[in-house]
């Protein structure tokens, strides 16, 4: 199920553009979230950010699928006040992603490096269930 917020309320005041959905905790479902991200970036006029958003969603959602314990993975994407925010909830308290030194021989562990490289800011909720990141819109959109 996907919920998309309206662009304006009845007073005509712009509201944040957002979408919330969830997937079963299966690797093959991550592509659904990538598609949701790309489609919304395009529909919100932020196509210049679509590749970065898609990559960040892929890394964050894959991490949630691999390391989470809940049956589903929650997803939230929003655009407001010059910022895109991505949140992924793996449903597992106490699982904090960490930036590690990159070793070319490692087959995993690059997701947080990519997150740290592309996002303006990122972090986790206090309980470790939710990982979030933000991208600045004004630097990517003409």
N, C-alpha and C positions, 0 to 999 in steps of 0.2 A: 504494500500500500504506500502511495506517495501523496503527501499533502503539500500543496504549493500555496503560499500566502498571496493575497491580492496585492497589486502594486500600489493602490491607494485606498483609503477608507472613504466613507461617504462624505467627509468634509473636504476631500480632495488633497489631504495631507499625505505625502509619500510615506509609505511604510517600508520596513525592510523587506526585501525580496528573499524568500527562503523556501527550502524544501526539506522535508523530514521523511525518512523511510527506514526500513530495516531489511536485512537479508538473512537467510539461514547461514549458519557458520560453515560454509563450504567454499573451497577455493574457487570453484567455477562460478560462484555468484558475485565475485568481486567485479567482474566485467559489467554487471548491471549498474553498480555504483559509478563506475567510470563513465558509462553512457549517460546516466542521470546528470553527472557533473558537466560533461561536455554540452549536453543539450541545454542546460540552464545557463551556462556561461554564454552560449550563443544567443539564447532568447533574451537574456538581460543586456545584450550588446557588449559583452565582454569576451568576444571570441579570441582576442589577443592573449588572454590568460588560459584558454581552454587546455592547451597542452600541459602547462604546469599544474593546473588543477587536476587534470586527469592522472598525471604521474603521482601527485601527492595523495590523491584518493587511493590509487592502486597500492602504494606503499603502506599507507595507514590501515587500509582495510585488510590487506594481506597479513599484516602484523597482528591485527585483531583476530583473524580467522586462525592463524597458526598458534597464537599464544593464549587466546581467550578460552574460557570454559563454558560460557553460556551457549544456549541453542541458537541465538541470533546475535547479529551485530547491528547496532543502531548507527544511523548516519544523519547528519545535519549539515546543510550547506546554506550560507546566507550571503547577501550583498547589501551593505548599508554603509553610509557615511565614508565612502571611498575605500572600503575594505571588504574582501571576501574572507569568510571564515568557514573552515571545514572542521567537523568534529566526528570522531568515530568512537563508539562506546562498545567495548568488548565484553562488558558485563562481569568482569573479573576484578574484584578489588585487589590491590597490592601488586599490580603488574605495570611497572613504570618502564617505558622505553628509555634507553640510555645511548648517548653518543659514544661510540668506541673508536679507537684508532683504526684506521683502514689498513688492513693487511691484504695485499693482493692475492694471497693464497686462500683467503676465506671465501666460502661460497655463500655466506649469509652475513647479515649485519650492516648492510649498506642502506637500508631503508631510512634509518634515523639520520644518517649522513646526508641523504638526499633531502629529507625534510628540513634539516638544519641549513642546507645550502640554498634551497628555493624559497622557503617561507620567510616572511618578515619577522615573525615571532612564532613560537610554538611552546607547548607545555602539556601538562596532564592535570586532571582534576586531583583534588587532595586524596581521594581514595584510590587513584590509579586506574579507574575504570575507563575514563574518557581521555583520549588524546585529541588535541586541537592544534590548528595552525591558522595563521592569517597571511594574506597577500595584500599588498598595497595596489589599489586599482589605478590611482592617478599616474603612477610611473609606467604602467603598461598600456594604457588606453590613450590614444591621441586626443 
